[in-house]
Amino acid sequence: MDKTDALTFAAERLFDRNGYTATGMDRLTQAAGMSSRTLYKHVGSKAALMGRVLATRDRRFMESIEVKSVDALFSAIGDWVRAEGARGCLFLRSLAETGGETPEIAAAVTAHKTAFRRRIHEIVAVDLGHDDQVLAEQILVLAEGATHAAVYRGVAAVSSARSAACLLVEARR
């Protein structure tokens, strides 16, 4: 793992646990085991680092939902919550913290949410055997809601959303 990857990994853990604003550069340099000069040389700024963190997280998450059914989607989201923790969506939390005013963060969030929406539409189309825009949007809302409800309900929120999603899919068959 090179220095930039190590920094990204350390930063993701800190940003996810403490938030973007509360994570200072001193904590980042300490966690990555590098000087602030080296940190800035490799990533440029805290906002650029957060953009990198979000892009890396997006790749991992999207790989985790390479599935062919709505049921498998919610299973994968449940696995993600168990592995990553139930703190809600890092993308939306970072956007809320910065008020959408940090271009690197806003761009990463927009890219992720666009890809996530597209992926859900693909999963629904494969599962049903045809496109269903309305159902895909309903599944999207259930998936997003389950991620946030998991903050206070744990993975049980994902299980409840999974049950509701399966009922919706069966009603559309």
C-alpha positions as CSV (number, residue, x, y, z in Angstrom):
1,M,0.0,0.0,0.0
2,D,1.5,3.3,-1.0
3,K,1.4,6.5,1.1
4,T,-1.6,7.9,-0.6
5,D,-3.6,4.7,-0.2
6,A,-2.6,4.5,3.5
7,L,-3.7,8.1,4.0
8,T,-7.0,7.5,2.2
9,F,-7.7,4.4,4.3
10,A,-6.9,6.2,7.6
11,A,-8.9,9.3,6.5
12,E,-11.9,7.2,5.6
13,R,-12.0,5.7,9.1
14,L,-11.6,9.1,10.8
15,F,-14.1,10.9,8.6
16,D,-16.7,8.1,9.0
17,R,-16.4,8.0,12.7
18,N,-15.9,11.6,13.5
19,G,-17.3,13.5,10.6
20,Y,-15.5,15.8,8.0
21,T,-15.5,19.0,10.1
22,A,-14.4,17.4,13.4
23,T,-11.5,15.6,11.7
24,G,-8.5,17.9,11.8
25,M,-5.4,17.7,9.6
26,D,-3.4,16.9,12.7
27,R,-5.5,13.8,13.4
28,L,-5.2,12.8,9.7
29,T,-1.4,13.2,9.7
30,Q,-1.0,11.3,12.9
31,A,-3.3,8.4,11.7
32,A,-1.5,8.2,8.4
33,G,2.0,8.5,10.0
34,M,3.1,11.4,7.9
35,S,3.9,15.0,8.2
36,S,1.4,17.7,7.1
37,R,3.7,18.7,4.4
38,T,3.7,15.1,3.0
39,L,-0.1,14.9,3.3
40,Y,-0.6,18.2,1.4
41,K,1.9,17.0,-1.2
42,H,0.0,13.8,-1.8
43,V,-3.6,15.1,-1.7
44,G,-3.5,18.9,-1.9
45,S,-6.2,19.7,0.7
46,K,-8.6,18.3,3.2
47,A,-11.5,18.7,0.8
48,A,-9.5,16.9,-2.0
49,L,-8.7,14.1,0.5
50,M,-12.4,13.8,1.3
51,G,-13.2,13.6,-2.4
52,R,-10.7,10.8,-2.7
53,V,-12.1,9.0,0.3
54,L,-15.6,9.2,-1.2
55,A,-14.5,8.0,-4.6
56,T,-12.7,5.0,-2.9
57,R,-15.8,4.3,-0.8
58,D,-18.0,4.5,-3.9
59,R,-15.9,1.9,-5.7
60,R,-16.1,-0.5,-2.7
61,F,-19.8,0.0,-2.2
62,M,-20.7,-0.4,-5.9
63,E,-18.6,-3.6,-6.1
64,S,-20.5,-4.9,-3.0
65,I,-23.9,-4.4,-4.8
66,E,-23.0,-6.2,-8.0
67,V,-26.1,-8.4,-7.7
68,K,-29.0,-9.5,-9.9
69,S,-32.0,-9.3,-7.6
70,V,-33.6,-6.8,-5.2
71,D,-33.4,-9.4,-2.4
72,A,-29.7,-9.8,-3.0
73,L,-29.3,-6.0,-3.0
74,F,-30.7,-5.7,0.5
75,S,-28.7,-8.7,1.6
76,A,-25.6,-6.9,0.3
77,I,-26.6,-3.6,2.1
78,G,-27.1,-5.6,5.3
79,D,-23.6,-7.1,4.9
80,W,-22.2,-3.6,4.3
81,V,-23.9,-2.2,7.5
82,R,-22.5,-5.1,9.5
83,A,-19.0,-4.7,8.2
84,E,-18.8,-0.9,8.0
85,G,-21.0,0.1,10.9
86,A,-24.4,1.8,11.1
87,R,-23.6,5.4,11.0
88,G,-25.7,6.4,8.0
89,C,-24.5,7.3,4.5
90,L,-21.0,9.0,4.6
91,F,-21.8,10.7,1.4
92,L,-24.9,12.4,2.7
93,R,-23.4,13.1,6.1
94,S,-20.4,14.9,4.5
95,L,-22.7,16.8,2.1
96,A,-24.8,17.9,5.1
97,E,-21.8,19.0,7.1
98,T,-20.4,21.2,4.3
99,G,-23.8,22.4,3.1
100,G,-23.0,21.4,-0.4
101,E,-20.5,24.2,-0.6
102,T,-17.3,22.1,-1.0
103,P,-17.0,21.3,-4.7
104,E,-14.9,18.1,-4.2
105,I,-17.5,16.7,-1.8
106,A,-20.5,17.8,-3.7
107,A,-19.1,16.3,-7.0
108,A,-18.3,12.9,-5.3
109,V,-21.8,12.7,-3.7
110,T,-23.5,13.5,-6.9
111,A,-21.5,10.9,-8.8
112,H,-22.2,8.3,-6.2
113,K,-25.9,8.9,-5.9
114,T,-26.3,9.0,-9.6
115,A,-24.4,5.7,-10.0
116,F,-26.4,4.1,-7.1
117,R,-29.7,5.1,-8.6
118,R,-28.6,3.7,-12.0
119,R,-27.5,0.5,-10.4
120,I,-30.8,0.0,-8.6
121,H,-32.7,0.6,-11.9
122,E,-30.5,-2.1,-13.5
123,I,-31.1,-4.6,-10.6
124,V,-34.8,-4.1,-10.8
125,A,-34.8,-4.5,-14.6
126,V,-32.8,-7.8,-14.3
127,D,-35.0,-9.1,-11.4
128,L,-38.3,-8.4,-13.2
129,G,-37.1,-9.0,-16.7
130,H,-38.2,-5.6,-17.8
131,D,-37.7,-1.9,-16.8
132,D,-39.9,-0.5,-14.1
133,Q,-39.1,3.1,-13.2
134,V,-41.6,3.4,-10.4
135,L,-40.5,0.2,-8.6
136,A,-36.9,1.2,-9.0
137,E,-37.5,4.5,-7.3
138,Q,-39.4,2.8,-4.5
139,I,-36.5,0.4,-4.0
140,L,-34.1,3.3,-4.0
141,V,-36.1,5.1,-1.2
142,L,-36.2,1.9,0.8
143,A,-32.5,1.3,0.4
144,E,-31.6,4.9,1.4
145,G,-34.1,4.9,4.3
146,A,-32.8,1.6,5.6
147,T,-29.2,2.9,5.6
148,H,-30.3,5.9,7.7
149,A,-32.7,3.9,10.0
150,A,-29.8,1.5,10.7
151,V,-28.2,4.3,12.7
152,Y,-30.7,3.8,15.5
153,R,-32.2,0.3,14.6
154,G,-29.1,-1.5,13.4
155,V,-29.3,-4.1,10.6
156,A,-32.9,-4.8,11.6
157,A,-33.8,-1.7,9.6
158,V,-32.3,-3.3,6.5
159,S,-34.2,-6.5,7.1
160,S,-37.5,-4.6,7.4
161,A,-36.7,-2.7,4.1
162,R,-35.8,-6.0,2.5
163,S,-39.1,-7.5,3.4
164,A,-41.0,-4.5,2.1
165,A,-38.9,-4.5,-1.1
166,C,-39.7,-8.2,-1.8
167,L,-43.4,-7.5,-1.4
168,L,-43.2,-4.7,-3.9
169,V,-41.3,-6.8,-6.4
170,E,-43.7,-9.7,-6.1
171,A,-46.7,-7.4,-6.6
172,R,-45.0,-6.2,-9.9
173,R,-44.4,-9.7,-11.3
